[in-house]
Amino acid sequence: MRDRMPRYFFLLSMVILGLVAAALFQAARPPWKKYQREFYALEAQHEPNAAAKESVLKTPLAINQILLPGLQRVDRCTTCHLGVDDPSMKGAREPFAYHAGIQQHPPSKFGCTVCHGGQGLATDKEPAHGHVAHWEEPLLPREYARASCGKCHTKGDVSEAPELAQGRRLFDTHGCRGCHKLNGVGGSIGPDLSREGATRRDPEWLVRHFLKPQSVSKGSAMPDFGFTRNQARDLTFYMLSLTGEEMGNYYTSKDVLPSPAYGRQLFAEKNCLTCHAVGGVGGQGGPDLQGTAQRHSSEWLDEHFVSPTLVFPGSSMPAYDLEPNARAALIRYLAAATPADARSILAAHPKSLSAEEMAIEAGRLSFEHYGCVGCHGENAKGGVPNPNSQGGQVPSLIHVADDYTKPEILSLIRRGKMPPLKDASKPAPPLYMPAWKGTLNEEDLKNVVEYIWSLKPKEESSW
C-alpha cells in the first residue's frame, strides 16, 4: 500500500494540474471576447477600404464598464451588447442590435439593468441575465420591459407604456389600498406591495393571480374582480414597476414627463375652466388664458402656480401643490390651448362646478385613491363580505348622514374604527377601517367627509 501512495499522489496531482490548466484556458477565452470579435467583424464589413477594415478588426478586446453612482449600480452589459447606440446596427442579430429610443436613455446615464433587470457585474450570459440562484432581478421578459418606466416616471402617462397608467388607475379605482400597503399607505390584510416588482415573481403568475386569485393563492382573501386579461396585464405592469429602489436626484426629477398632454389632463382635473376661459370658452371669474403663455414668461407662470397671491396680490386662485414637471406640463399646455379644446373639456364636464361640488369631487377621488372602495364598494354601496361582523358585510355609507354629523364622521375617519363583533368567541373581522390621521391631510379628510355626506339621496332629508 505504501508503495502505491506516491503513484496515487502523482495521479491526483496530474488531475488537479489538468483542472487548473482547463480553468486557465477557459478564463483566457471568455465568451464576451468571442462576441466582440464577431461584432468587429460585422462592423468591418461596412468600412470602405482594406486599411479601415483592418483597423476595426484590430480593436483591443476589453470589458466595458459603466459606473452609475446615482443608481448604485455598475453595468457591464455593453461588453457584449456593443451596438445598442449604433444606428447602423439596426436589424442586426443579438447581442449586437441597435436599441431604439436609446437617445432618451443613454447608457452612460442609465446603464441597462435599471430598465431590463439582470446582473450588471456579470460577463457570462446566464449570470448577466440574472438566471442564477439568489439573484432577485432576473432579466424582464421583453414584453414587460416597459414596466421599468414606472421607477422614474411615477406620475402622469408614459406614451411608450400606456399599460402603466391604466394599471395605476385600476389599482386606485378597485380599492387595492384598502387591503394592501403601498409606500406606507393602506391596509394590512394583504401583503405590502411597495417592493412587489423587486421579487422573483414571474409576470405570468401575477396575471393569473389577478384573473383568479384563489387558483394561485389558496385561501386568499382577495376577491375575484372579473378582470379581463388585458386589465390583468396592465396591473402586472404596475406591480413590476414597484421595486422600492432608491433612485438618485437626476432620476427622481423625471417622475413626470412635462408634456402638453399631461398638462391638459391636469387642466381638466383641476377644473380650471370653472374660473378661467380659453378664447371666451369657460368661466369668467379669472382672466382668459388664451395667449397667456405669450403675455407672461414661463418663469412668471411657474411662480404664479406656486404662490398666486405672491405674484398677483389679491388673486383668488388656490395654491396647488404641484411638483416642477407638472407645472411645466401645464405651462406647455397653456401655450397650445384653444377654444375648441376647451369645449371638448367642458363636454366631459357638462356644467361648471361650484366650490362645494369641487370639494365633493376631490373627496370622491381621494375615496378611490386611498382604497376606500376596496371595503366600502363602488360608490360606497357596501356589500363586501366581512365574516363575524354584525351584518356579515361592510355596510353602505349611503345613509351615514342619518346617524352622524360631519365633525363626527371626520373624527371616525381620523381615528379609525373596528366593526362590532357578531360572535365575541370567534376571530375579529378581517376588514376594519384604519386610522387615517397623518396619512391624509386635513383638506383631503374634509373633502372625503363632503363626498360621504353627499351620498344621501337628495329627496331625503337629514336631521
N, C-alpha and C positions, 0 to 999 in steps of 0.2 A: 504493500500500500504506500509506504514511504517513497518507494522508487517511482511511483506513478504521480505523486504530488507535483513535482516540477513540471511534468508533462501537462497536467491539468491546469496548472498556473499559467503555463505558456499559452495553452489554447484559449483560456479565459482572457488573457491579456490581448491576444490577437483579435478576439471578438470585440472587446472594448475598443481597441485601436480602429477596427473596421467601422464600428458605430460612430466614433469620433470623426473619422475621415468622411463618412457619409454625411454627417451633420455639417461638417465644414464645406463639403461640396454643395450641399443644398443651400447653405447660408450664402454661398458665393453666387448662386444662381436663383435669387428670389423671383417670384412671378412678376413683380412690378417691373423688373428690368426687361423681361420679355415683352410686356405691354408697351414700354417706352420705345423699344426697338421697332415694334410693329407700327407705332404711331409715327415715328420719324420717317420710316419707310413710306407710309401713306402720305405724309406731308411732302416728302421729297418729290413725289410724282407731279406735284403742281409747280415745281421750280422750272425756270425757263432754260437752264443750261446745266451741263455736267458739273461745273465748279460749284454752283449753288446747291445742286443735289448732294454733292459730296460734303459740303459744309453742314447741311441739315443732318445727314447720316452720322456725322462725327460729333453731334451734340452730346456733351457728357451726360451720363445717366446719373440721376440723383433723386433723393426723396424731396418732394415739395411739401413744405410745411407752412400752414397759415396760423398765426397766433391771434387769438380773439380774446383779449383780456376783459372786454366788456361783457362777454358771454361765458367767461371762464372755460373756454374750450381751446383745443388745439386740433386742427383738421389736417389730415394728410391725403384727403380724397383725390386731390388733383395730381397726385403722384401717378395714378392710373387714368383718371378722367381728364386727360390733357387738353381735350378740345372743347371744354364747356363754354369758354368765352371766345371761341374762334368761329365766326360765321361761315368760313369756308368749309367747316366740318359738319354743316347742316346735312342731315341724311346719312352721316357716317354710322358705322356699326358701333355698338357699345364695346368698350367703355370710352370711345373717342368722340361721341356725338356732341354737337353743339346744343347748349341748353337755352331754349327760347325764353325770352324775358329776363335774361341774366343781367341786362343793363340796370334794371331797377334794384337788383340784389347782387352786386358784385361780390365774388368770393373773398376779396380782400377785406370786406367789411362784415360779411355774413357767414363765410365759410359754407359748408354743405350740410353738416349734421343737424344744425339748428332747425332746418326745414325737413330734411329727409330722414333724420334718425341715423343710427349706425354708430360705430365706434371710431372716432376720428383719429386716434393714435395708431390704429392697426394699419398694416400694409398688405396683408393677405386677404383675399376676397371674403371668405366666410366670416372671420372675426371683424373685418371692416364693415360688413353689412349687419353686424350685431347678432348674427345667428350662432351665438355661443352661450354656454351656461352662465347664469348670474349677470348677464348684461341686460339691463332693463330698457334699452332704447333700440330695439331692432329696426331695421330699415322699414319705413312705412310702405305698404303696397302703393303702387303708382297712382291708383285712382283716389287714394286718401291723402296723398302728399299735401294737397291744398289745405288740409285741416290745420297745418302748422302756421298758416297766415294769422290764425287767431291768437298766437302767442304775442305778437306785436300789435296787431290791429284789433283791439279789444272792443271797439265801438264802431257803429256805422256799418255800412256794407262794403265788402271787398268784391269788386266786379268779377275778379277771376275765381272767386269762391262763394257763389251765391248760396251754397248749402250751409255755410257757416251762419249767415244772418237768419236763414229760415230755421236752423236748429236752435238758435238763441230764442227766437220768437216762440217756438213750440215749447221750449223749456219754461218760458215765462207764462204762456197762456194756459198751460196744463198744470200749473201749481207745483212744479217739481221741488221748489224750495220749501214747500210745506213739510216734506219728509227728509230732504237732503240738504246738508250744509254746502254752501259754495262760498269760499273765501270768508268763512266765519259767520255767514248769514244763512239762516234756515233751520229746519227741524233736524232731529237726530234719530228718526225712526229708521231711515235707510242710511247707507254708508255716505261718508263725506266724499263729495265729488271734486274737491279742489285740485286733486292730482290724478284724476281718473286717466288722463291721457299719458301719464308717466309710468303706468303699469305695463306689464307684458300682455295686455289684453288684445286678443285677436279682434280686429274690426268686425268680422262677420259674427263673432259671439255677441257683440253689442247689438248688431242689427237683429239677431234672433231674440235677444233679451227684450228689445223694445216691441217686437212683434208679439211675442208670447212669453211674458216674464216667468211664468210658472214652469215652462218647458226647459229652461236652462238654470233656474234658481228655485228648486223645490222649496215650498214654504214661504216664498217671497210675499211680502205684504203689498207689493206694487200691483196696482190694478191693471187690467188689460185695457188700454185706451183705444184700441181699434185703429192703431196707426197703420197707414199704408207702408209699403216697402220703401217708397221714396221718402216719406216722413221719418222712417226708422234710420235711413241713411243720413238724412240731414242731422238728426240728433246724434248719430255716431260721429259725424264730422265735428260737431260742437264738443262732444266728450273728449275726442282725441286732441283738441286744442287746449284742454285744461291740464297743463303739466305742472303748474305751480312753480315754473322755472323763474329764477330771478334774472330779469333782463336788465342790461345796462341802460344808462340815461339816453344814449343815442337811439336805442330800440324802443324804449317806452315812449319816446317823443313821437313815434309813428303810430300810436294807438288808434288814431282816427285819420283816414285819408281825407284831406280837406278838399273834397270835390264839390262842384256845384250841385250834383245830385244829392249828396248828403246835406248840403246847405238847404236845399228845397225841403228835404224831409224834416229838418229842424224847424224851418219856417212854418211848415204846416202843423207840426206837433205843438209848437209854442203858441199857435193861434194868433200869429202876428197880424193877420188880416182883420182881427176883431177891432184893432185900433188904427191900423195903417191901411192905406190903399196903394195900389200899383197902377198908375195911369188912370186914377179915378175909380178903380175896381177894389172895393173893400171898405173898411171903416173910415170914419172921419175924425176920430179922436186924436190921432197923431199926424205928423207930416206924411205927405205922399212920398213913397220910396222910389218911384221911378226916377232914375238918374242920380240917386243919392251917392252911388259909388263914383260918379264923376264930380259931384259937388264937394265931396269930402275925401280925404286921403284914407287909405286902408288903416293907417295908424290911428287916425281920429275915430274911425268906426270901431276899431278894436277896443280902444279905451272907453268908448261910449257903451259897448256891450258889458264891459267890466263894471263901470260905475256911471250910469246915465246922469245922475244928478250932479256929479263932479264935473263932467264935461259940458253938460247943458243944465245949469241951475233951474229948478222948477219943473224938471221933466217928471212925468208920472209913470214913466216906463220902469218896470221892476228890474232889479239887477239879477240876471240869470247866471246861474253857476255853470258856466261853460268853459271847458278847457281850451287852450290856444288853437288847436287844429279845428275844433268845432266852430270857433269864432271865425277862423279863416274860411271855412266852408260856407258860412252864412254870407260873408263879405263877397265871395266869388259868386254866390247865387244872386245877390242883390245887383251885381254888375250885369247880370243877364236876365233879370226878372222882367216879365212882360205882362200887360193887362190880360192877354189870353191865358197865360199860365195861372194868373191869379184867379180867373174864372174857373179853371179846372180844379184848383184847390178848394174854392168855395163850393163847387159842385159836390165834393165829397163831404162837405160840412154845410148843409143847406142853409143854416142861419148862423149869424154871429152869436158867440157865446157871451153870456153875462159873466160877471166876476164869480157869482155863485155857481153857475154851470161849469166854468173853468175849474173851480175847486173840486167839483164832483167828478169831472172827467180825469183830473190829475189823481184823485183818490182811487178811481177805478183802475187806472194804470198801475198805481202802487199796489193795489189789492192783487192784481195779476202778477206783477213783477216779483213780489216777495212771497209768492207761493200760497197765498190765502185760498185760491181756488182749488188747490190740491185737497184741502179738507172740507171747505165750505161749498165746493161745487161751482160750476159755471153760473155766473150771475147770482152767486151766493144763495142758491136754492137748496143747499144741503143735500142730504141723502147718501153721503159717503158712509159705508159701514164702519162702525166703531164698537167692537164687541165689549160687553159688560158696561157700557154706558147706558144711562136711562134713555130709553127710546131705541137703543141699539145702533144709532147712526148720528153723524154730525148734524146738528139742527140747522134749519134755514135761518137766514138773517133778515128775511123779508119784513118781519114784524117786530124787529128789535126795538123800534121806536115806540112800541106799545108799552114796553116794560122798563126802558132806561131813558135817562136824559142824555144829552150829548156829553156833558162832563163825566157821567158815569161810564159811557161807552169808551171815552178816551182813557179813563183810569183802568178799565179792564184790559184794553189793548196794551197799555204801558206795562202792567204787572203780570199779564198772562192769566190763564185760568185752566184748572183741571176739571174735566167733566164729572158730574156726580155719578157715583157707582150704582149699578143695578144690584150687584151682589158683593158685599164687602169681603166675603171669603174668597173671591176669585181675583185674578190679576187685574191691575189697573188697565183701563182702556188704552190702546196703543196711540191713539190720536189725542193730542191736547194742544192748547194754544200757548206757545212760549211767550215770555215777556219781551216786548218789542222796544222797551225803553233803552235808548243807547244805540239801537240799530237803525231805527227810523228817526229822522229829525222831527222837530215839533211841527213844522209845516206839513210834512208828509203824514204825520199822525192825524192832524186836524183834517186834512183832505180825505183821508180814509174814513173818518167819522162822518164827514159830509156825504160821502158816497153811500155808506151804510144807511144813514138817515134818509137818503133819497130813494131807497129801495121800496119803502112802503107805498102801496098803490095810492095814487093821488086822490081817488074818490073816497078813500078812508081818512079819518081824522085821528090824531093822537091827543091824549090829554097833555 
